[in-house]
C-alpha cells in the first residue's frame, strides 16, 4: 500500500482512558478479533503496510502501548511488561473481546509472552487462540541490543536519550534493517518517538531488557509450554534477534513452527510485508 503518515494513522483511530492516562487505539474490520502489539521504540503505526489486508479477514485491534506513539508518556511511573499486559487486557475487555488471535513484534513479543504466561496460569479473562511472533528478544541470552540501546538502558540513559538525534536514530535503523526503510518511514518513526517529548521516557521504557533476564523462566516457559499454537516469522539478517535467535528457538520450543525470511532484518512487517502476510494469514485463519 502507499505510505501512510503518522497523522493519517492517528485520524483512523481514537483514544480511551486507562488508569487516568490517554491511550491511542485503532479498530477496524469484521470477523475474528486479531490483536497487533508493536515494538520498541515506535508504535502501532508499524503495522500500516499490513493493515488493509488484515482488516479484510479479521476484526483488527491495535494500540500504542503506554509511553509510545500517540498514547500518554507519563513521567515518574514504573514502566513494566506486566503493566503493558494489564493495559492490553483492559483494552480487550473494553472492546468486549474474550478470544483473539495475536501478531506481535519486538517489545510486543515480550508482552505477548506475559499474556501467554497468564493464560498458562489460568488467570487470564481472554484466550489467545493462536499467535504469530516477529523478530524480538524471546530469549535474553540471544538478544543483542545495539550500542545505543545499551547506553539508554544504563544509568546514563536519561542523558543519552537527550543527546539522541534523528541522524543517530536513522543510522541505527539502517543497521538493523536488511532491506532499507525509506526516509519518510524513518522520519515517521522519529515523529512517533518524539511525540509528547517521548525522548524523556526512553530510558525507563528500556527497563524491559533487565525484566527479560529477571523473568526468563516464566516468559521462555510460556513459549515452551504454550496452550496456543505459535508461529515464529523471523527476518534472518537481523543483528539483534535474527538467525541466532531462530536457532535458539528451534533448540528450546517443541515442534517449532518457524518461517524464515532470508535477506530481511529486524522489521519484517515494514521490510517484507508481503512475505509476512503470506506466512501469517494462513496460520491465523485456521479454525481452532
C-alpha positions as a Markdown table, in Angstrom:
| # | Residue | x | y | z |
|---|---|---|---|---|
| 1 | Unk | 0.0 | 0.0 | 0.0 |
| 2 | Unk | 1.0 | 3.6 | -0.2 |
| 3 | Unk | 2.8 | 5.4 | 2.6 |
| 4 | Unk | 0.6 | 6.5 | 5.5 |
| 5 | Unk | 1.8 | 9.4 | 7.6 |
| 6 | Unk | 1.5 | 9.2 | 11.4 |
| 7 | Unk | -1.1 | 11.9 | 11.3 |
| 8 | Unk | -3.2 | 9.9 | 8.8 |
| 9 | Unk | -2.8 | 6.8 | 11.0 |
| 10 | Unk | -3.9 | 8.8 | 14.0 |
| 11 | Unk | -7.0 | 10.1 | 12.2 |
| 12 | Unk | -8.2 | 6.5 | 11.7 |
| 13 | Unk | -8.2 | 5.8 | 15.5 |
| 14 | Unk | -9.4 | 7.1 | 18.8 |
| 15 | Unk | -8.5 | 7.1 | 22.5 |
| 16 | Unk | -9.6 | 5.5 | 25.7 |
| 17 | Unk | -8.8 | 6.1 | 29.3 |
| 18 | Unk | -6.6 | 3.7 | 31.2 |
| 19 | Unk | -5.8 | 4.5 | 34.8 |
| 20 | Unk | -6.3 | 8.2 | 34.1 |
| 21 | Unk | -4.0 | 8.1 | 31.0 |
| 22 | Unk | -4.9 | 8.6 | 27.4 |
| 23 | Unk | -4.3 | 5.5 | 25.2 |
| 24 | Unk | -4.4 | 5.6 | 21.4 |
| 25 | Unk | -6.0 | 2.7 | 19.6 |
| 26 | Unk | -7.4 | 1.6 | 16.2 |
| 27 | Unk | -10.1 | -0.9 | 15.5 |
| 28 | Unk | -11.3 | -1.9 | 12.0 |
| 29 | Unk | -12.7 | -4.9 | 10.1 |
| 30 | Unk | -15.0 | -7.8 | 10.7 |
| 31 | Unk | -14.6 | -11.4 | 11.8 |
| 32 | Unk | -12.5 | -13.0 | 14.5 |
| 33 | Unk | -10.5 | -10.5 | 16.6 |
| 34 | Unk | -6.8 | -10.1 | 15.8 |
| 35 | Unk | -4.6 | -8.0 | 18.2 |
| 36 | Unk | -1.4 | -6.4 | 16.9 |
| 37 | Unk | 1.2 | -5.4 | 19.5 |
| 38 | Unk | 4.1 | -3.2 | 18.3 |
| 39 | Unk | 7.7 | -3.0 | 19.4 |
| 40 | Unk | 10.2 | -0.6 | 20.8 |
| 41 | Unk | 10.7 | 2.3 | 20.3 |
| 42 | Unk | 7.9 | 3.0 | 17.8 |
| 43 | Unk | 4.1 | 2.5 | 17.8 |
| 44 | Unk | 1.1 | 0.8 | 16.2 |
| 45 | Unk | 1.9 | 2.7 | 13.0 |
| 46 | Unk | 4.5 | 0.0 | 12.3 |
| 47 | Unk | 1.6 | -2.2 | 11.1 |
| 48 | Unk | 0.4 | 0.3 | 8.4 |
| 49 | Unk | 1.5 | -1.9 | 5.5 |
| 50 | Unk | -0.3 | -5.0 | 6.7 |
| 51 | Unk | -3.4 | -3.2 | 7.9 |
| 52 | Unk | -5.5 | -3.1 | 4.7 |
| 53 | Unk | -5.1 | -6.9 | 4.1 |
| 54 | Unk | -5.6 | -7.9 | 7.7 |
| 55 | Unk | -8.9 | -5.9 | 8.1 |
| 56 | Unk | -10.3 | -7.9 | 5.1 |
| 57 | Unk | -10.1 | -11.1 | 7.2 |
| 58 | Unk | -10.3 | -10.0 | 10.9 |
| 59 | Unk | -11.6 | -7.5 | 13.3 |
| 60 | Unk | -8.2 | -5.9 | 13.8 |
| 61 | Unk | -7.3 | -4.2 | 17.1 |
| 62 | Unk | -4.2 | -2.4 | 17.9 |
| 63 | Unk | -3.0 | 0.3 | 20.4 |
| 64 | Unk | 0.0 | 2.4 | 21.2 |
| 65 | Unk | 1.3 | 1.0 | 24.5 |
| 66 | Unk | 1.7 | 3.4 | 27.3 |
| 67 | Unk | 4.8 | 5.5 | 26.8 |
| 68 | Unk | 4.8 | 5.0 | 23.0 |
| 69 | Unk | 3.5 | 6.8 | 19.9 |
| 70 | Unk | 0.2 | 8.8 | 20.5 |
| 71 | Unk | -0.5 | 7.4 | 23.9 |
| 72 | Unk | 0.4 | 9.2 | 27.1 |
| 73 | Unk | 4.0 | 9.2 | 28.2 |
| 74 | Unk | 3.8 | 9.9 | 31.9 |
| 75 | Unk | 7.0 | 10.7 | 33.8 |
| 76 | Unk | 7.8 | 9.2 | 37.1 |
| 77 | Unk | 6.0 | 5.9 | 36.7 |
| 78 | Unk | 7.5 | 2.4 | 36.6 |
| 79 | Unk | 7.1 | 1.1 | 33.0 |
| 80 | Unk | 6.9 | -2.7 | 33.0 |
| 81 | Unk | 5.9 | -5.5 | 30.8 |
| 82 | Unk | 3.4 | -6.6 | 33.3 |
| 83 | Unk | 1.9 | -3.1 | 33.3 |
| 84 | Unk | 1.7 | -3.2 | 29.5 |
| 85 | Unk | 0.0 | -6.6 | 29.6 |
| 86 | Unk | -2.5 | -5.2 | 32.1 |
| 87 | Unk | -3.2 | -2.4 | 29.6 |
| 88 | Unk | -3.7 | -4.8 | 26.7 |
| 89 | Unk | -6.1 | -6.9 | 28.8 |
| 90 | Unk | -8.1 | -3.8 | 29.8 |
| 91 | Unk | -8.3 | -2.7 | 26.2 |
| 92 | Unk | -9.6 | -6.1 | 25.1 |
| 93 | Unk | -12.2 | -6.1 | 27.9 |
| 94 | Unk | -13.3 | -2.6 | 26.8 |
| 95 | Unk | -13.7 | -4.0 | 23.3 |
| 96 | Unk | -15.6 | -7.0 | 24.8 |
| 97 | Unk | -13.1 | -9.4 | 23.3 |
| 98 | Unk | -12.8 | -12.8 | 25.1 |
| 99 | Unk | -11.0 | -14.8 | 22.4 |
| 100 | Unk | -8.5 | -13.5 | 19.9 |
| 101 | Unk | -5.5 | -14.1 | 17.6 |
| 102 | Unk | -2.3 | -12.3 | 18.1 |
| 103 | Unk | 0.5 | -10.8 | 16.0 |
| 104 | Unk | 3.4 | -9.2 | 17.8 |
| 105 | Unk | 6.9 | -7.7 | 17.2 |
| 106 | Unk | 10.0 | -7.0 | 19.3 |
| 107 | Unk | 8.9 | -5.4 | 22.7 |
| 108 | Unk | 5.4 | -6.6 | 21.8 |
| 109 | Unk | 6.7 | -10.2 | 21.8 |
| 110 | Unk | 7.6 | -9.9 | 25.4 |
| 111 | Unk | 4.2 | -8.5 | 26.2 |
| 112 | Unk | 2.8 | -11.5 | 24.3 |
| 113 | Unk | 4.9 | -13.9 | 26.4 |
| 114 | Unk | 3.5 | -12.4 | 29.6 |
| 115 | Unk | -0.1 | -12.8 | 28.2 |
| 116 | Unk | 0.7 | -16.4 | 27.2 |
| 117 | Unk | 2.1 | -17.0 | 30.7 |
| 118 | Unk | -1.1 | -15.6 | 32.3 |
| 119 | Unk | -3.1 | -17.9 | 30.0 |
| 120 | Unk | -1.0 | -20.9 | 31.1 |
| 121 | Unk | -1.6 | -19.9 | 34.7 |
| 122 | Unk | -5.3 | -19.8 | 34.2 |
| 123 | Unk | -5.6 | -16.2 | 35.4 |
| 124 | Unk | -6.5 | -14.5 | 32.0 |
| 125 | Unk | -10.0 | -13.4 | 31.2 |
| 126 | Unk | -9.2 | -13.6 | 27.5 |
| 127 | Unk | -8.0 | -16.6 | 25.5 |
| 128 | Unk | -5.3 | -16.4 | 22.8 |
| 129 | Unk | -6.2 | -18.9 | 20.1 |
| 130 | Unk | -3.1 | -18.5 | 18.0 |
| 131 | Unk | 0.0 | -16.2 | 18.0 |
| 132 | Unk | 2.5 | -15.1 | 15.3 |
| 133 | Unk | 5.7 | -13.6 | 16.7 |
| 134 | Unk | 8.1 | -11.5 | 14.6 |
| 135 | Unk | 11.7 | -10.7 | 15.4 |
| 136 | Unk | 12.2 | -9.9 | 19.1 |
| 137 | Unk | 14.1 | -10.8 | 22.3 |
| 138 | Unk | 12.4 | -14.0 | 23.1 |
| 139 | Unk | 15.5 | -15.3 | 24.9 |
| 140 | Unk | 17.7 | -12.9 | 26.9 |
| 141 | Unk | 20.7 | -15.0 | 26.1 |
| 142 | Unk | 20.3 | -14.3 | 22.3 |
| 143 | Unk | 19.2 | -10.7 | 22.5 |
| 144 | Unk | 21.9 | -8.4 | 21.0 |
| 145 | Unk | 20.9 | -4.8 | 21.6 |
| 146 | Unk | 22.6 | -2.1 | 19.6 |
| 147 | Unk | 25.1 | 0.2 | 21.4 |
| 148 | Unk | 22.5 | 3.0 | 21.7 |
| 149 | Unk | 20.1 | 0.6 | 23.5 |
| 150 | Unk | 22.8 | -0.5 | 25.9 |
| 151 | Unk | 23.6 | 3.1 | 26.7 |
| 152 | Unk | 19.9 | 4.1 | 27.1 |
| 153 | Unk | 19.4 | 1.2 | 29.5 |
| 154 | Unk | 22.4 | 2.3 | 31.6 |
| 155 | Unk | 22.5 | 4.8 | 34.4 |
| 156 | Unk | 23.4 | 7.4 | 31.8 |
| 157 | Unk | 20.3 | 6.6 | 29.8 |
| 158 | Unk | 18.5 | 9.9 | 30.5 |
| 159 | Unk | 21.4 | 11.9 | 29.2 |
| 160 | Unk | 22.0 | 9.6 | 26.2 |
| 161 | Unk | 18.3 | 10.0 | 25.3 |
| 162 | Unk | 18.5 | 13.8 | 25.4 |
| 163 | Unk | 21.6 | 13.7 | 23.1 |
| 164 | Unk | 19.9 | 11.3 | 20.6 |
| 165 | Unk | 19.2 | 13.0 | 17.2 |
| 166 | Unk | 17.3 | 11.9 | 14.1 |
| 167 | Unk | 20.6 | 11.1 | 12.4 |
| 168 | Unk | 21.6 | 8.8 | 15.2 |
| 169 | Unk | 18.2 | 7.2 | 15.2 |
| 170 | Unk | 18.2 | 6.7 | 11.4 |
| 171 | Unk | 21.7 | 5.3 | 11.4 |
| 172 | Unk | 20.7 | 2.6 | 14.0 |
| 173 | Unk | 17.7 | 1.6 | 12.0 |
| 174 | Unk | 19.7 | 1.3 | 8.8 |
| 175 | Unk | 22.0 | -1.1 | 10.7 |
| 176 | Unk | 19.1 | -3.4 | 11.9 |
| 177 | Unk | 17.0 | -3.4 | 8.7 |
| 178 | Unk | 18.4 | -5.6 | 5.9 |
| 179 | Unk | 16.0 | -4.0 | 3.4 |
| 180 | Unk | 16.4 | -0.3 | 3.9 |
| 181 | Unk | 13.4 | 1.6 | 5.0 |
| 182 | Unk | 12.5 | 4.8 | 3.2 |
| 183 | Unk | 13.5 | 8.2 | 4.6 |
| 184 | Unk | 9.8 | 9.0 | 5.0 |
| 185 | Unk | 9.3 | 5.9 | 7.1 |
| 186 | Unk | 12.3 | 6.6 | 9.2 |
| 187 | Unk | 11.1 | 10.2 | 9.8 |
| 188 | Unk | 7.6 | 8.9 | 10.6 |
| 189 | Unk | 9.2 | 6.6 | 13.3 |
| 190 | Unk | 11.2 | 9.5 | 14.7 |
| 191 | Unk | 8.0 | 11.6 | 14.8 |
| 192 | Unk | 6.3 | 8.9 | 16.9 |
| 193 | Unk | 9.3 | 8.5 | 19.2 |
| 194 | Unk | 9.5 | 12.2 | 19.9 |
| 195 | Unk | 5.7 | 12.8 | 20.2 |
| 196 | Unk | 4.9 | 14.4 | 23.6 |
| 197 | Unk | 8.6 | 14.6 | 24.5 |
| 198 | Unk | 8.8 | 10.8 | 24.2 |
| 199 | Unk | 12.6 | 11.1 | 24.4 |
| 200 | Unk | 12.1 | 11.6 | 28.2 |
| 201 | Unk | 10.7 | 8.1 | 28.7 |
| 202 | Unk | 13.0 | 6.1 | 26.5 |
| 203 | Unk | 15.4 | 5.3 | 29.4 |
| 204 | Unk | 12.6 | 4.0 | 31.8 |
| 205 | Unk | 11.0 | 2.1 | 28.9 |
| 206 | Unk | 14.2 | 0.2 | 28.4 |
| 207 | Unk | 13.8 | -1.5 | 31.7 |
| 208 | Unk | 12.3 | -4.3 | 29.7 |
| 209 | Unk | 15.9 | -5.6 | 28.9 |
| 210 | Unk | 16.5 | -6.3 | 32.6 |
| 211 | Unk | 13.0 | -7.7 | 33.0 |
| 212 | Unk | 13.7 | -10.3 | 30.3 |
| 213 | Unk | 16.6 | -11.6 | 32.4 |
| 214 | Unk | 14.6 | -11.5 | 35.6 |
| 215 | Unk | 11.5 | -13.3 | 34.2 |
| 216 | Unk | 13.3 | -15.6 | 31.8 |
| 217 | Unk | 11.9 | -18.8 | 33.3 |
| 218 | Unk | 8.4 | -17.5 | 33.1 |
| 219 | Unk | 8.5 | -16.0 | 29.7 |
| 220 | Unk | 10.5 | -18.7 | 28.0 |
| 221 | Unk | 8.3 | -21.2 | 29.7 |
| 222 | Unk | 5.3 | -19.5 | 28.2 |
| 223 | Unk | 6.7 | -20.4 | 24.7 |
| 224 | Unk | 7.8 | -23.9 | 25.6 |
| 225 | Unk | 4.5 | -24.8 | 27.3 |
| 226 | Unk | 2.1 | -22.6 | 25.3 |
| 227 | Unk | -1.5 | -23.7 | 25.2 |
| 228 | Unk | -1.9 | -21.7 | 22.0 |
| 229 | Unk | -0.2 | -22.6 | 18.7 |
| 230 | Unk | 2.6 | -20.2 | 17.9 |
| 231 | Unk | 4.3 | -19.4 | 14.6 |
| 232 | Unk | 7.6 | -17.6 | 14.6 |
| 233 | Unk | 8.2 | -15.4 | 11.4 |
| 234 | Unk | 11.7 | -14.1 | 11.5 |
| 235 | Unk | 14.0 | -12.0 | 9.4 |
| 236 | Unk | 17.3 | -13.9 | 9.4 |
| 237 | Unk | 19.5 | -10.9 | 8.8 |
| 238 | Unk | 18.5 | -9.1 | 11.9 |
| 239 | Unk | 21.6 | -8.4 | 14.1 |
| 240 | Unk | 19.5 | -8.1 | 17.2 |
| 241 | Unk | 17.3 | -11.2 | 17.0 |
| 242 | Unk | 17.8 | -12.9 | 13.7 |
| 243 | Unk | 19.3 | -16.3 | 12.7 |
| 244 | Unk | 20.9 | -16.8 | 16.1 |
| 245 | Unk | 17.6 | -16.3 | 17.9 |
| 246 | Unk | 15.8 | -18.6 | 15.5 |
| 247 | Unk | 18.4 | -21.3 | 16.2 |
| 248 | Unk | 17.8 | -21.0 | 20.0 |
| 249 | Unk | 14.0 | -21.1 | 19.3 |
| 250 | Unk | 14.4 | -24.4 | 17.5 |
| 251 | Unk | 16.5 | -25.8 | 20.4 |
| 252 | Unk | 14.0 | -24.9 | 23.1 |
| 253 | Unk | 10.5 | -25.0 | 21.7 |
| 254 | Unk | 9.0 | -28.4 | 21.0 |
| 255 | Unk | 7.9 | -29.0 | 17.3 |
| 256 | Unk | 8.8 | -25.4 | 16.4 |
| 257 | Unk | 6.7 | -23.7 | 13.7 |
| 258 | Unk | 9.2 | -21.3 | 12.1 |
| 259 | Unk | 9.0 | -19.3 | 8.8 |
| 260 | Unk | 12.5 | -17.9 | 8.0 |
| 261 | Unk | 12.8 | -14.8 | 5.9 |
| 262 | Unk | 16.3 | -14.6 | 4.3 |
| 263 | Unk | 17.5 | -11.1 | 3.5 |
| 264 | Unk | 15.1 | -9.5 | 6.0 |
| 265 | Unk | 16.1 | -7.7 | 9.2 |
| 266 | Unk | 14.5 | -6.6 | 12.4 |
| 267 | Unk | 11.3 | -5.1 | 11.0 |
| 268 | Unk | 9.8 | -7.7 | 8.7 |
| 269 | Unk | 6.4 | -6.0 | 8.7 |
| 270 | Unk | 8.0 | -3.0 | 7.0 |
| 271 | Unk | 10.8 | -4.6 | 5.1 |
| 272 | Unk | 8.8 | -7.5 | 3.6 |
| 273 | Unk | 5.1 | -7.0 | 4.3 |
| 274 | Unk | 4.0 | -9.4 | 1.5 |
| 275 | Unk | 6.2 | -12.2 | 3.0 |
| 276 | Unk | 4.8 | -11.6 | 6.5 |
| 277 | Unk | 1.2 | -11.7 | 5.2 |
| 278 | Unk | 1.9 | -14.9 | 3.3 |
| 279 | Unk | 3.3 | -16.5 | 6.4 |
| 280 | Unk | 0.8 | -15.1 | 8.9 |
| 281 | Unk | -2.6 | -15.2 | 7.2 |
| 282 | Unk | -3.0 | -19.0 | 6.6 |
| 283 | Unk | -1.8 | -19.7 | 10.2 |
| 284 | Unk | -4.1 | -17.1 | 11.8 |
| 285 | Unk | -7.1 | -18.1 | 9.7 |
| 286 | Unk | -7.1 | -21.7 | 10.7 |
| 287 | Unk | -10.1 | -22.8 | 12.7 |
| 288 | Unk | -9.0 | -23.6 | 16.3 |
